[in-house]
Amino acid sequence: MSYSSILCLSTCLLLSFTSSASAADDAGKKTYEGACAVCHATGVAGAPKFADKEAWKTRIKTGNEALYNTALKGKGAMPAKGGRADLSDDDVKAAVDYMVSNAK
Ligand code: HEC
């Protein structure tokens, strides 16, 4: 194998890794903006506000599974899937990941 093909192999692997990570982020951001921001951007009805570290701190401590579960099934004024039954579970989880990663 030539030096240039080794170089390409490692660069291409790196590129495909970074682009798939940002694709997941983008999907979460899109879902958040389309389905969750309406409450979470301003904290409607006591919703933990986007990027508000204090509001999310204790929630994040309960673990991702608990947060996914609330987002999927609802809790108090938080409707199941943010009221968007058309979203897949993975879309909702990606939106939770997006919100959590911006609140740490
Ligand atoms: C109608 C307003 C509303 C919409 C739309 C909404 N939420 Fe919420 N969300 C809330 C409220 C209110 C709470 C606080 C619930 C509580 O702790 O009693 C909450 C809490 C949460 C929590 C914290 C759960 C926990 O266990 O502490 C997560 C995660 C969450 N929402 C994710 C989402 C996602 C993802 C979406 C979009 C798919 C979404 N929310 C859309 C109102 C909303």
Boltz pocket constraint, residues with backbone or C-beta under 6 A from the ligand:
constraints:
  - pocket:
      binder: B
      contacts: [[A, 31], [A, 32], [A, 35], [A, 36], [A, 37], [A, 38], [A, 39], [A, 40], [A, 44], [A, 45], [A, 46], [A, 47], [A, 48], [A, 59], [A, 66], [A, 67], [A, 68], [A, 70], [A, 71], [A, 75], [A, 76], [A, 77], [A, 78], [A, 79], [A, 81], [A, 82], [A, 83], [A, 84], [A, 92], [A, 95], [A, 96]]
      max_distance: 6.0
